[in-house]
Amino acid sequence: MKKILFMLLASTLFVMCKTAKTGNTSKTGKIETEKANEPASENVIYSDKFKAATAAETAALLKELNATAENYSVLVLTRNYKGEQITVTSNGKQVYKDYPISNNAIGIAEKIRIDNTGDTEIYDNHTKKSITIGSTDAKKYKFIHVAKEPAKKVPFVIVYSNKVKKLK
């Protein structure tokens, strides 16, 4: 009985939460609705409003990935990765090529260090679609969470943040 009440309360709070600001930013920092060859505004979110890892966990992750320098960001593959081949190219160099599987308990499939001085491309071999993370946004945010949304035209949702999602 307590579990049911807790689930109802949690779902009610989740539904009542305010949605995050979405859109693409231009060099001036203003939000634009859509650019050529860029994801639709519904695929890009700028938010720190989620359950984040502690400062110690964040520092340990940055140290583990050797991403403490300003020219590195951490790409976190999150939901709906089911073993399809994903290739990540950062600054013209392939930095990741594997078959990630999302851990449903924590919602994370993989953590990858990227060089934020150049554009980063994520390519899904199954859907034959890709998305590009621009260097201007990557430089502003230390963590870039990317979820797959297979039902959408662009099957990726990017969340830019200066916090990393809870890892455990």
C-alpha positions in Angstrom: 0.0 0.0 0.0 2.8 2.4 0.9 4.6 1.6 -2.4 1.4 2.4 -4.4 1.0 5.8 -2.6 4.6 6.6 -3.1 4.4 5.8 -6.9 1.3 7.9 -7.2 2.9 10.8 -5.4 6.1 10.5 -7.5 4.2 10.4 -10.7 2.1 13.4 -9.8 5.2 15.4 -8.9 6.9 14.3 -12.2 3.9 15.5 -14.2 3.7 18.8 -12.4 7.4 19.6 -13.1 8.1 22.6 -15.3 9.6 21.6 -18.7 13.2 22.7 -19.5 14.1 25.4 -22.0 14.5 23.9 -25.4 15.9 25.2 -28.7 19.1 25.8 -30.6 21.4 28.7 -29.7 23.1 30.9 -32.2 26.5 32.5 -31.6 24.8 35.4 -29.9 23.2 33.0 -27.4 19.6 33.6 -28.6 17.4 30.6 -29.2 16.5 29.9 -32.8 13.8 27.6 -33.8 15.6 25.6 -36.5 18.7 25.6 -38.6 19.6 23.7 -41.8 21.2 20.3 -41.0 20.6 20.8 -37.2 18.2 18.9 -35.0 14.7 20.3 -34.4 14.4 22.4 -31.3 12.6 19.5 -29.5 15.8 17.5 -29.7 18.0 20.0 -27.8 17.5 20.8 -24.1 19.5 23.0 -21.8 18.9 22.0 -18.2 20.4 21.1 -14.8 17.0 20.0 -13.5 17.5 16.4 -12.8 18.9 14.2 -10.0 22.6 14.9 -10.3 25.7 13.0 -9.0 27.4 14.4 -5.9 30.5 16.6 -6.3 32.7 13.7 -5.3 31.2 11.4 -7.9 31.5 14.0 -10.5 35.1 14.7 -9.7 35.9 10.9 -9.7 34.2 10.6 -13.2 36.2 13.5 -14.6 39.4 12.0 -13.2 38.5 8.5 -14.5 37.9 9.8 -18.0 40.9 12.3 -17.8 38.4 15.1 -18.7 39.3 17.7 -16.1 40.8 20.2 -18.7 38.5 22.9 -20.2 38.9 21.5 -23.7 37.2 18.2 -22.8 33.5 17.5 -22.2 31.9 14.2 -21.2 29.4 12.6 -23.5 26.9 10.4 -21.6 24.8 8.0 -23.6 21.6 7.5 -21.6 18.3 5.9 -22.6 17.2 3.5 -25.3 20.5 2.1 -26.4 19.8 -1.6 -27.1 23.1 -2.8 -28.6 23.1 -1.0 -32.0 26.5 0.1 -33.2 27.2 3.7 -32.2 30.2 5.6 -33.6 31.3 8.9 -32.0 33.7 11.1 -34.0 35.2 14.1 -32.1 37.3 16.7 -33.9 37.6 14.5 -36.9 38.9 11.5 -34.9 36.9 8.4 -34.0 36.8 8.2 -30.2 34.2 5.5 -29.7 32.7 2.6 -31.7 30.8 0.0 -29.8 27.4 -1.5 -29.1 26.2 0.2 -25.9 23.3 -1.1 -23.9 21.4 1.2 -21.4 21.3 0.1 -17.8 17.7 0.6 -16.9 18.4 0.9 -13.2 20.6 4.0 -13.6 19.7 5.1 -17.2 23.2 5.2 -18.5 24.8 3.2 -21.3 28.3 4.8 -21.7 30.5 7.7 -20.7 32.9 9.1 -23.3 35.4 12.0 -23.2 35.2 14.3 -26.2 37.3 17.2 -27.4 35.0 20.2 -27.3 37.2 22.4 -29.5 35.6 20.8 -32.6 32.2 19.4 -33.6 31.3 15.9 -32.4 29.1 13.5 -34.5 27.2 10.6 -33.1 26.2 8.0 -35.8 23.7 5.2 -35.2 24.5 2.3 -37.7 21.0 0.8 -37.2 18.9 3.8 -38.2 21.7 5.2 -40.4 21.1 8.6 -38.8 23.5 11.0 -37.0 23.5 14.1 -35.0 26.2 16.8 -34.6 27.1 18.4 -31.3 28.5 21.9 -32.1 31.7 23.0 -30.5 30.1 26.3 -29.3 27.6 24.4 -27.1 30.1 21.7 -26.1 32.5 24.4 -24.8 29.7 25.9 -22.5 28.7 22.6 -20.9 30.9 20.0 -19.3 28.3 17.2 -19.7 26.3 16.3 -22.7 23.6 13.6 -22.2 22.3 11.9 -25.4 19.2 9.7 -25.3 17.8 7.8 -28.3 14.2 8.4 -29.3 13.6 6.0 -32.2 10.1 7.3 -32.9 11.4 10.8 -33.8 12.7 12.0 -37.2 16.0 12.8 -35.6 16.4 9.8 -33.2 18.5 11.6 -30.6 17.7 14.0 -27.8 20.6 16.1 -26.4 20.6 17.5 -22.9 23.4 20.1 -22.3 24.3 20.5 -18.6 27.0 21.3 -16.2 25.9 18.5 -14.0 26.1 14.7 -14.6 23.1 12.4 -14.0 23.3 10.2 -10.9 25.6 7.3 -11.8 24.4 4.8 -9.2 
